């Protein structure tokens, strides 16, 4: 790593092309990154088993937590929008060492999380082909091809890729909503408020807490917008607006899908648990041959998440590179289209590399049962989420210091202290649930791996800042303006 070596542009390194995106663009990209299709497909079954008939309450609780986190990030963005997002805000609030730690955690956590998406890009296609034909195609080569295709699209420019993502989001949402409407119409004589009744929550607060981490994971991607701030029109207004619209839409869709699925299974959560993908099982039952649309919606959903996630996360890597918090070559842009090509390529290579390491580790251990795409998706998702939770926590901790030191005239105890504290407290639930003992391997090892990553990041931060005192000097000096 280097603390200098920036480009010959301004003190923050090269700059992304501004004015390309509006509220609709950022909102579509964020909803795509949340992944209303793919995340619900593969997470809801476990949530239903742990929470029971009232599983939608777990999603609502996670939605409240995300709103608190989104409010915190929106306050940062209204003050100083930046493509660095979490990296910028923590560094400017807590100093370069904290900035390097955050940059490393962002790099590791989001790369692992994106590896899950890379996995399911090929996995969902392979599963769909196997479901409708006798062919069993290897998902690995498909994942590589689709990941390379997504990187190629993002390298052609943020406007083009975001437009494509917007169309994909619209298609998947229309299909999934249509499936749910047909289910509810068919079950209209049996509709009930039970999915929203506390009495139908298995184990009460315990059941709610058990499913909370997965429900929270379904929303990961809500932070997509701030990384696009530098390329937005009027980012101080556009990004907060897109943040809240996206979270509201995400909560509404997930709750609606959850209610429809519980109803479609006649409130039998054990049947939901036995189904590998409950929404698709329900679609097959109520839609017949037309259920292929729901399977195609899953493919469209994962591809949209792949493009949107790659776009936003690469921009955080890019900003870390141009400010010296990450290797300087990550902060380079492709001429003419101004895309962070090095960051995009590194994310793609690292994500595919993680899948390769996971594959080899399972072969060595002999535990090949979870080498299927769903198993790898679950493992990468969980591991990435634990690391990302550290980033969320550092961000909520940073807002009071950030506002007090840099924008004291607009400092508010409620907005800049109380709400971030509430947001950080909500993170305790997934921390406890994901780290509690007694979980099966490899999940039992993930908390220790995450702590090791954090420890290494702290050590590297001290080394980097000691060797390069100007590390992060460009952060907080150049932001997208209105």
ZAMAR-969618 format. One record per residue (C-alpha): x, y, z. Coordinates in steps of 0.1 Angstrom, whole numbers, plus 5000, padded with zeros to 4 digits. Layout:
# residues N
((X Y Z));
...
END
This chain:
# residues 482
((5000 5000 5000));
((5010 5036 4994));
((5001 5068 5010));
((5011 5090 4981));
((5014 5084 4943));
((4982 5102 4934));
((4974 5114 4898));
((4984 5148 4886));
((4948 5161 4890));
((4935 5179 4921));
((4944 5171 4958));
((4918 5142 4959));
((4931 5125 4928));
((4911 5121 4895));
((4875 5131 4895));
((4844 5113 4882));
((4823 5130 4856));
((4795 5149 4873));
((4759 5155 4864));
((4752 5121 4848));
((4726 5107 4872));
((4693 5119 4887));
((4671 5107 4915));
((4654 5081 4894));
((4688 5067 4882));
((4702 5064 4917));
((4669 5050 4931));
((4668 5023 4904));
((4704 5014 4910));
((4699 5012 4947));
((4668 4990 4945));
((4687 4968 4921));
((4716 4965 4946));
((4692 4956 4974));
((4680 4928 4951));
((4643 4924 4959));
((4642 4892 4939));
((4674 4873 4945));
((4677 4881 4982));
((4641 4873 4990));
((4643 4841 4970));
((4672 4826 4990));
((4667 4843 5025));
((4630 4841 5033));
((4628 4804 5039));
((4652 4806 5068));
((4635 4837 5082));
((4601 4820 5081));
((4615 4789 5099));
((4630 4810 5127));
((4603 4836 5130));
((4572 4816 5121));
((4540 4829 5105));
((4548 4864 5116));
((4580 4865 5096));
((4570 4898 5080));
((4576 4914 5114));
((4612 4904 5113));
((4615 4922 5079));
((4598 4953 5093));
((4623 4953 5122));
((4652 4951 5099));
((4637 4979 5078));
((4636 5001 5109));
((4673 4994 5115));
((4681 5002 5078));
((4661 5035 5080));
((4683 5046 5110));
((4715 5037 5091));
((4703 5054 5060));
((4694 5085 5079));
((4730 5086 5093));
((4745 5083 5058));
((4721 5108 5044));
((4733 5134 5070));
((4768 5128 5058));
((4758 5132 5022));
((4738 5163 5027));
((4769 5179 5042));
((4797 5165 5020));
((4787 5141 4992));
((4816 5118 4981));
((4822 5087 4960));
((4842 5074 4990));
((4810 5070 5011));
((4818 5052 5043));
((4856 5055 5037));
((4854 5093 5034));
((4831 5099 5063));
((4850 5078 5088));
((4884 5092 5077));
((4873 5128 5079));
((4857 5122 5113));
((4881 5099 5131));
((4914 5104 5112));
((4935 5086 5086));
((4941 5054 5107));
((4903 5049 5110));
((4900 5057 5073));
((4925 5030 5063));
((4907 5005 5086));
((4874 5014 5070));
((4888 5012 5035));
((4903 4977 5041));
((4870 4965 5057));
((4850 4979 5028));
((4873 4962 5003));
((4872 4928 5021));
((4836 4929 5032));
((4820 4940 5000));
((4842 4919 4978));
((4831 4888 4997));
((4795 4899 4995));
((4798 4905 4958));
((4814 4870 4954));
((4780 4857 4966));
((4763 4877 4938));
((4789 4864 4913));
((4781 4829 4925));
((4744 4832 4920));
((4747 4849 4886));
((4758 4815 4872));
((4739 4796 4898));
((4705 4810 4891));
((4709 4803 4854));
((4720 4767 4860));
((4692 4761 4885));
((4666 4774 4860));
((4679 4753 4832));
((4680 4722 4854));
((4644 4729 4866));
((4630 4730 4831));
((4652 4706 4813));
((4673 4675 4820));
((4705 4695 4815));
((4728 4701 4845));
((4752 4728 4834));
((4782 4738 4856));
((4774 4771 4872));
((4811 4781 4877));
((4819 4790 4840));
((4785 4807 4837));
((4794 4829 4868));
((4827 4839 4852));
((4811 4848 4819));
((4783 4868 4834));
((4806 4886 4859));
((4829 4896 4830));
((4799 4908 4810));
((4788 4929 4840));
((4822 4944 4843));
((4823 4952 4806));
((4790 4970 4809));
((4800 4990 4839));
((4833 5000 4822));
((4812 5016 4793));
((4799 5042 4817));
((4777 5047 4847));
((4748 5062 4827));
((4745 5032 4804));
((4748 5006 4831));
((4724 5024 4854));
((4698 5026 4826));
((4701 4989 4820));
((4697 4982 4857));
((4666 5004 4858));
((4649 4983 4831));
((4659 4951 4849));
((4645 4962 4882));
((4612 4972 4866));
((4609 4938 4849));
((4616 4917 4880));
((4594 4937 4903));
((4564 4936 4879));
((4567 4898 4876));
((4570 4892 4913));
((4542 4915 4922));
((4520 4898 4896));
((4528 4864 4911));
((4518 4877 4946));
((4486 4893 4933));
((4475 4860 4917));
((4483 4841 4950));
((4464 4866 4971));
((4434 4865 4948));
((4434 4827 4948));
((4436 4827 4986));
((4412 4856 4992));
((4389 4836 5013));
((4418 4827 5037));
((4435 4861 5040));
((4445 4869 5076));
((4464 4894 5097));
((4483 4866 5114));
((4516 4874 5096));
((4516 4907 5114));
((4505 4895 5149));
((4531 4893 5176));
((4514 4862 5190));
((4523 4843 5158));
((4560 4851 5161));
((4578 4819 5171));
((4595 4825 5204));
((4586 4861 5205));
((4616 4884 5206));
((4639 4853 5203));
((4624 4844 5170));
((4625 4879 5158));
((4662 4882 5167));
((4671 4848 5151));
((4659 4859 5117));
((4670 4895 5120));
((4705 4891 5105));
((4692 4875 5073));
((4665 4901 5071));
((4691 4928 5074));
((4712 4911 5048));
((4683 4913 5024));
((4686 4951 5026));
((4724 4953 5020));
((4728 4974 4989));
((4708 5003 5004));
((4741 5022 5007));
((4745 5021 4969));
((4736 5057 4963));
((4763 5077 4982));
((4790 5060 4961));
((4774 5075 4930));
((4773 5110 4945));
((4801 5125 4925));
((4783 5116 4893));
((4749 5129 4903));
((4731 5162 4897));
((4726 5181 4929));
((4739 5152 4950));
((4731 5168 4984));
((4694 5165 4975));
((4695 5135 4951));
((4713 5110 4973));
((4692 5114 5005));
((4660 5114 4985));
((4671 5082 4966));
((4682 5066 4999));
((4649 5070 5016));
((4628 5061 4985));
((4648 5030 4979));
((4646 5018 5015));
((4608 5025 5016));
((4603 5006 4983));
((4625 4977 4995));
((4606 4974 5028));
((4573 4975 5010));
((4583 4949 4985));
((4599 4925 5010));
((4569 4927 5034));
((4544 4922 5005));
((4564 4892 4991));
((4567 4877 5027));
((4529 4881 5034));
((4520 4866 5000));
((4544 4837 5004));
((4532 4828 5039));
((4496 4831 5026));
((4505 4810 4995));
((4518 4782 5017));
((4486 4783 5038));
((4505 4796 5068));
((4525 4764 5070));
((4561 4776 5078));
((4574 4740 5079));
((4565 4736 5043));
((4582 4769 5035));
((4613 4756 5053));
((4613 4724 5033));
((4613 4743 5000));
((4648 4754 4988));
((4633 4785 4972));
((4598 4791 4986));
((4588 4819 4962));
((4596 4797 4932));
((4578 4767 4947));
((4548 4789 4952));
((4550 4803 4917));
((4552 4767 4902));
((4521 4758 4922));
((4499 4788 4914));
((4513 4799 4880));
((4519 4765 4863));
((4539 4768 4831));
((4539 4806 4834));
((4561 4802 4865));
((4590 4803 4842));
((4586 4841 4844));
((4594 4840 4881));
((4625 4820 4874));
((4635 4845 4848));
((4628 4873 4872));
((4654 4857 4895));
((4680 4857 4868));
((4672 4893 4859));
((4674 4902 4896));
((4708 4887 4902));
((4722 4903 4871));
((4709 4937 4880));
((4724 4933 4915));
((4757 4923 4899));
((4759 4954 4878));
((4746 4979 4904));
((4768 4964 4932));
((4799 4964 4910));
((4793 5000 4901));
((4789 5014 4936));
((4815 4993 4953));
((4842 5000 4927));
((4837 5037 4933));
((4844 5033 4970));
((4876 5014 4961));
((4885 5041 4935));
((4881 5069 4961));
((4902 5050 4986));
((4929 5047 4959));
((4929 5084 4949));
((4931 5095 4985));
((4959 5071 4995));
((4939 5050 5018));
((4942 5021 4994));
((4968 5014 4967));
((4970 5045 4944));
((4965 5026 4912));
((4929 5019 4922));
((4923 5056 4918));
((4927 5056 4880));
((4899 5064 4855));
((4893 5050 4820));
((4896 5080 4796));
((4865 5094 4778));
((4840 5074 4799));
((4856 5082 4832));
((4850 5048 4848));
((4873 5034 4876));
((4886 5006 4855));
((4913 4993 4878));
((4888 4991 4908));
((4863 4973 4886));
((4889 4947 4874));
((4902 4942 4909));
((4867 4937 4923));
((4859 4911 4896));
((4892 4893 4899));
((4890 4892 4938));
((4854 4881 4938));
((4860 4852 4914));
((4892 4844 4933));
((4872 4841 4965));
((4848 4816 4948));
((4878 4796 4937));
((4893 4795 4972));
((4859 4785 4986));
((4857 4757 4961));
((4892 4744 4968));
((4887 4746 5005));
((4856 4724 5003));
((4874 4699 4981));
((4903 4697 5006));
((4880 4694 5036));
((4858 4669 5019));
((4827 4690 5026));
((4814 4692 4991));
((4778 4692 5000));
((4777 4730 5001));
((4796 4735 4969));
((4763 4741 4951));
((4757 4777 4943));
((4731 4782 4970));
((4755 4769 4997));
((4784 4792 4985));
((4760 4821 4982));
((4749 4816 5018));
((4785 4813 5031));
((4798 4844 5012));
((4767 4864 5022));
((4772 4856 5059));
((4809 4862 5060));
((4806 4895 5040));
((4778 4907 5062));
((4798 4903 5094));
((4826 4925 5080));
((4802 4950 5066));
((4786 4954 5101));
((4819 4967 5113));
((4818 4994 5086));
((4782 5003 5096));
((4792 5006 5132));
((4822 5028 5124));
((4800 5051 5103));
((4774 5056 5130));
((4802 5063 5155));
((4816 5089 5131));
((4786 5111 5124));
((4787 5131 5158));
((4824 5138 5154));
((4821 5146 5117));
((4793 5172 5122));
((4808 5187 5154));
((4842 5193 5138));
((4832 5202 5103));
((4796 5216 5104));
((4791 5227 5140));
((4766 5254 5130));
((4741 5227 5119));
((4749 5202 5146));
((4719 5186 5162));
((4718 5163 5192));
((4688 5144 5179));
((4699 5140 5142));
((4736 5136 5148));
((4739 5118 5181));
((4706 5102 5192));
((4697 5086 5158));
((4732 5073 5151));
((4733 5057 5186));
((4700 5040 5179));
((4713 5028 5146));
((4744 5014 5162));
((4723 4996 5189));
((4703 4979 5162));
((4735 4964 5149));
((4740 4945 5182));
((4713 4920 5173));
((4729 4907 5141));
((4763 4908 5158));
((4751 4886 5186));
((4731 4862 5164));
((4759 4858 5138));
((4786 4853 5165));
((4768 4832 5190));
((4784 4797 5196));
((4769 4764 5185));
((4766 4772 5148));
((4776 4746 5122));
((4809 4749 5104));
((4820 4770 5086));
((4796 4796 5101));
((4811 4790 5136));
((4845 4801 5122));
((4833 4833 5105));
((4832 4856 5136));
((4869 4847 5143));
((4879 4853 5107));
((4861 4887 5108));
((4879 4897 5140));
((4912 4886 5125));
((4905 4908 5094));
((4897 4937 5117));
((4929 4932 5137));
((4950 4930 5105));
((4933 4961 5092));
((4942 4980 5124));
((4978 4969 5122));
((4981 4979 5086));
((4965 5012 5092));
((4991 5021 5118));
((5019 5010 5095));
((5006 5029 5065));
((5000 5061 5083));
((5033 5059 5101));
((5051 5054 5068));
((5030 5080 5048));
((5018 5107 5071));
((4998 5124 5043));
((4976 5093 5038));
((4940 5104 5033));
((4950 5141 5029));
((4927 5144 4999));
((4897 5131 5017));
((4872 5158 5027));
((4889 5184 5005));
((4870 5178 4973));
((4833 5168 4971));
((4806 5168 4945));
((4788 5201 4947));
((4753 5213 4938));
END
